[in-house]
Amino acid sequence: MAHGEAARLVLLARRPGGVDRHALERFEGGESSARYDGPALTDESPGSRFWYTGGVNVPGALALAAGVAAAALCVDTVYTGPVAAALGGVGLSLPVCMLVAAGSYALLMRPGRDAPRA
């Protein structure tokens, strides 16, 4: 058993409420933890895989806030942001928001940073 596999097994055993039987079966079966797990995504209990920090994915919330702030600079509706004004009223808030939020999220969710528990 490789070091990474042993660490994953320890994480499975240390979950609140005991061992997650489904995760253990996937681990023993050699399945990757990167597979889609619908039930885990809808599990809102504090010990769930995607609970993160107090039920909030802090890097995700920060990425969203960065995207909204960037969009506010590029909006052209009732309020015209400075970037939109400099471009002659071209509202680029949607693509800018998406790019900034996605880029921020990718940087903040690098391996080893507030990743979901296996």
N, C-alpha and C positions, 0 to 999 in steps of 0.2 A: 504494500500500500504506500503510495507516494505521500510526501509531507502534506501537500494540499488536500488530498483526499482525507487524511487523518484529521486535519483541521476542520473540514466540513462535517465529518462524523461527530466531532466534539461539539460543534455548534448545534447539530441536530439533537444531541443528547442534553444540551444545556437549556433548551427552550422551556419557558414557563409552562407548567402543566405536563411536563414529560416529553417523551420522544414523539415527534410528528411521524406517525406510521407511514403516511403517503410519501413523505420526503425520504424516509429511510428506505422504502421499497424502491423509489427512483434511484437512490444512491447505490443500493446493492445491485440494481439492474443495470448500472452503468449509464443511465440517462444523464444528459447534460442539464445543469440547473438553468440553462438559458432557454429551455423550451417554454412555450406558452402554458401558463397555469391559470386558467380562468377562475377556479374556486379561490386560489390564493389572492387574486386581484380583488375579489369581492369580500374577503375576510377583513372585517374592521376591528377585530379584537386586538388588544395591546400586544399580544405575543405573536401576531401574524408576521409573515415574511416582509410585507411592505408597510409596516408600521412606522419605520424610520424614527424620527425624534418626536416623541409625544404625538404621533399620528400625523406629523407634517414632514414632508420632504423639503427640508430647508433649502438645499441647492435649487430645487424646482421652483420654490416660492421666490427666491432671489432672482432666478433667471426670468420669471414672469414679470417681476417688478422692473428689471432692467429693460425688458422689451416694451413695457408700457411707457416707461420714461423716454425711451428712444422714439416711440411712436408719437408722444406728445410734442416732440420737437419737429415732427414732420407732418402734422395734421393740418388740413385746410378745410375747416367747416365754419362754425360760429367763431371759433378761435383759430388763428393762424400762427403756427409755430415758426420759430426763426429759420429753420431749414426750408420749410415750405415757402416762406416769404422771400428768401434768397433765391429760390428757384422760380419765382414769378407765380406762386400760387399752386404749384404742383404738389398734390398731397400724396406722399409716399409712406404714410403711416403704416399701412398693412404689411407691405413687404419688409420694411425696416424692422417693425415689431417682430415679425416671424424670424428674420435672420438673426437679430440680436438675441432674442430669447433662445433660439435653437443653439446658437454658438455658445452662449453663456451656459446653457444646460450641459452641453457636451464637455465644456471645460470643467465645470463644477462637479460633474458626476464621473470624473476619471476613476479608474479602479483604485480602491482604497479610501475613497471619500464617501461617506454616508450611503454606502451601497446596501441594497436589500439583503436581509439575512438569508443564508442558505438553509 
